[in-house]
């Protein structure tokens, strides 16, 4: 079945660092957008479509032919299939970090052009380097199929290195007391074992009164709770510092009295 032709500019921004050799056409003309999770591509019809564009290397520089793809807000890239003359494609993440290399074999050659299918695992940005060309100065790109999915379907799944499900679990009202306890247990305040207990008890009591569903109100309650925690810790530290200063003064006074006593004893000897 043929893939429905959608306006790629509604879903992604795509750029190629090489120049189009066909007037009135650019890399956008190669792109076919797919928004369904399960689909098939009729590769045999590609060469007959208007997706084919020839690109040439600008000037005499040695830069490879690279494609940069950025999703529009609300979408993520799930898969990219490139039909071109390139026998190798290197895949890079949103920060230009290397992810993988995809080499072609004879079974992936369709009607004389090479097909690379790259699973991108829901990125909002990535880049491709097209390598091992028939001619080092130009390349035919016959079609680029980009599968994009709405972010709503992944609102509680991993996006990049951040696991949003873990974030939701950590901010769950039923877990706030446990998480606060873990946080406070990691704090070490010298010479004051009661400080942590006092602050913890006060903080947990406050959190019990502020438990709400997972929402902005819950996040605000959490923020307010930690602000109160910080203030109470600071107050305890100030109080502890005052006690230390008092003890230091008492020790100094005792030292002076001891010196005076030694002087008196020396005189009586």
C-alpha positions in Angstrom: 0.0 0.0 0.0 1.2 3.5 -0.7 1.8 5.8 2.2 -0.5 8.8 2.4 1.3 12.0 1.5 1.2 14.5 4.4 2.8 17.9 4.6 6.0 17.1 6.4 6.4 20.8 7.6 3.4 20.2 9.9 5.4 17.5 11.8 9.1 18.0 11.3 11.9 20.4 10.2 14.4 18.7 8.0 17.6 20.1 6.5 20.4 18.7 4.3 23.9 20.2 4.2 24.3 19.3 0.6 22.6 21.4 -2.2 19.7 20.2 -4.4 20.5 19.7 -8.0 16.9 19.9 -9.1 15.3 23.4 -9.4 12.3 23.9 -7.2 13.0 20.8 -5.1 14.7 20.3 -1.8 15.0 17.7 0.9 11.4 18.3 2.0 10.2 16.8 -1.3 11.8 13.5 -0.4 9.9 13.2 2.9 6.8 11.1 3.5 5.2 11.3 6.9 3.5 8.4 8.6 1.5 8.9 11.8 0.3 5.3 12.3 2.1 2.9 14.5 1.7 -0.1 12.1 2.1 0.5 8.4 3.7 -0.9 5.3 5.7 0.9 2.6 5.3 0.1 -1.1 8.9 0.6 -2.0 8.3 -0.3 -5.7 6.2 2.8 -6.2 8.9 5.2 -4.8 10.9 5.6 -8.0 7.6 6.6 -9.8 6.7 9.2 -7.3 8.0 12.8 -7.0 10.1 12.0 -4.0 13.4 11.7 -5.8 16.0 14.5 -5.5 19.6 14.7 -6.5 22.0 16.4 -4.1 25.6 17.6 -4.7 28.4 18.5 -2.4 28.8 22.3 -2.2 32.3 23.7 -3.1 35.2 21.4 -2.6 34.8 20.7 1.1 35.0 17.2 2.5 31.8 17.2 4.5 29.6 14.2 4.4 26.0 14.4 3.3 24.0 14.8 6.5 20.3 15.2 7.4 19.1 17.0 10.5 15.6 16.2 11.6 13.7 18.1 14.4 10.2 17.3 15.5 7.5 19.9 15.9 6.1 20.3 19.4 3.7 17.5 20.3 5.5 14.8 18.2 8.3 12.3 18.5 10.3 10.4 15.8 9.7 6.7 16.2 11.3 5.4 13.0 13.1 6.6 9.9 13.4 4.7 6.6 15.8 6.1 4.0 15.8 5.0 0.4 19.0 6.3 -1.4 22.3 5.4 -3.0 24.0 5.4 0.4 25.3 1.9 1.5 25.9 3.1 5.0 24.1 5.5 7.4 25.4 6.6 10.7 22.7 7.6 13.2 23.2 10.4 15.8 21.1 11.6 18.7 19.7 15.0 19.6 23.1 16.2 21.0 25.0 14.8 18.0 26.1 11.8 20.0 26.8 8.7 18.0 24.2 6.0 18.4 24.6 3.3 15.6 25.8 2.4 12.2 23.5 0.8 9.6 25.1 -1.1 6.6 23.3 -2.3 3.6 23.3 -5.9 2.2 22.0 -7.3 -1.0 18.7 -8.3 0.5 18.0 -4.6 1.3 18.5 -3.4 -2.3 15.2 -2.7 -4.0 15.0 -1.8 -7.7 18.6 -0.6 -7.6 18.4 1.6 -4.5 19.3 0.9 -0.9 16.8 0.9 2.0 17.8 1.6 5.6 15.2 1.4 8.4 16.3 3.0 11.6 14.5 2.7 14.9 14.9 6.0 16.7 13.0 5.2 20.0 11.0 8.4 20.2 13.5 11.2 19.9 12.5 14.8 19.2 15.7 15.4 17.3 18.4 13.4 15.4 20.8 13.4 12.5 21.9 11.0 9.8 25.2 10.8 7.9 24.8 9.2 4.4 28.0 7.4 3.5 29.6 4.9 0.9 28.0 6.7 -2.1 28.2 5.7 -5.7 29.8 9.1 -6.4 31.5 11.0 -3.6 30.2 14.3 -5.0 26.5 13.7 -5.3 23.7 11.4 -4.2 20.2 10.4 -5.2 17.7 10.3 -2.3 14.6 8.5 -3.5 12.5 8.8 -0.4 12.6 9.4 3.4 9.8 7.9 5.4 9.5 9.4 8.9 7.1 7.8 11.4 6.0 10.4 14.0 3.8 9.7 17.0 2.0 12.1 19.3 3.7 12.7 22.6 0.5 12.1 24.5 1.0 8.4 23.9 4.4 8.6 25.7 3.6 11.2 28.4 4.5 8.7 31.2 7.3 6.8 29.3 10.9 7.5 28.7 11.8 10.6 26.7 15.6 10.7 26.2 17.4 10.0 29.4 14.4 11.1 31.7 11.9 8.5 32.8 8.8 10.5 33.5 7.1 7.5 35.1 9.7 7.5 37.8 9.2 11.2 38.3 5.4 10.7 38.7 6.0 7.8 41.2 8.4 10.0 43.2 5.9 12.8 43.4 3.0 10.5 44.2 1.3 11.8 47.4 1.5 8.4 49.0 5.3 8.4 48.5 6.0 11.9 49.7 6.6 10.9 53.3 8.9 8.0 52.3 10.8 10.2 49.9 11.2 12.9 52.5 12.4 10.4 55.0 15.0 9.1 52.6 16.2 12.7 51.9 16.5 13.6 55.5 18.2 10.4 56.4 21.0 11.4 53.9 21.6 14.7 55.8 24.4 14.6 58.4 24.4 17.4 61.0 27.3 17.1 63.4 26.8 16.9 67.2 23.0 17.2 66.9 21.3 13.8 66.5 18.0 15.3 67.5 17.9 17.9 64.8 17.0 15.4 62.0 14.3 13.8 64.1 12.7 17.1 65.0 12.8 18.5 61.5 11.6 15.2 60.0 8.6 14.9 62.4 7.6 18.5 61.7 8.0 18.1 57.9 6.0 14.8 57.8 3.2 16.3 59.8 3.0 19.2 57.3 3.0 16.8 54.3 0.2 14.7 55.7 -2.0 17.9 55.7 -0.9 18.8 52.1 -1.5 15.4 50.4 -3.4 16.0 47.1 -3.7 14.2 43.8 -0.8 14.4 41.4 -1.2 17.9 40.1 0.2 21.4 40.3 -1.2 21.7 43.8 0.8 18.7 44.8 4.0 20.0 43.3 3.4 23.4 45.0 2.8 21.6 48.4 6.0 19.7 47.9 7.9 22.9 47.1 6.4 24.7 50.2 7.3 21.7 52.4 10.9 21.7 51.3 11.1 25.5 51.9 9.8 25.0 55.4 12.3 22.1 55.8 15.2 24.3 54.7 14.2 27.1 57.1 13.9 24.7 60.0 17.3 23.2 59.3 18.8 26.7 59.1 17.2 27.6 62.4 18.5 24.5 64.1 22.0 25.1 62.7 21.9 28.7 64.0 20.8 27.4 67.4 23.5 24.8 67.4 26.1 27.4 66.5 25.1 29.5 69.4 25.4 26.6 71.8 28.9 25.8 70.4 30.0 29.4 70.9 28.6 29.3 74.5 30.6 26.1 75.2 33.7 27.6 73.7 33.4 30.7 75.9 32.9 28.5 79.0 36.0 26.5 78.1 38.0 29.7 77.7 36.8 31.0 81.0 37.7 27.7 82.7 41.1 27.8 81.2 41.7 31.3 82.6 40.5 30.2 86.1 42.8 27.2 85.9 45.8 29.4 85.0 44.9 31.7 87.9 44.8 28.7 90.2 48.2 27.5 89.1 49.6 30.9 89.7 48.3 30.9 93.3 49.6 27.4 94.0 53.0 28.4 92.7 53.2 31.3 95.0 52.3 29.2 98.0 55.0 26.7 97.3 
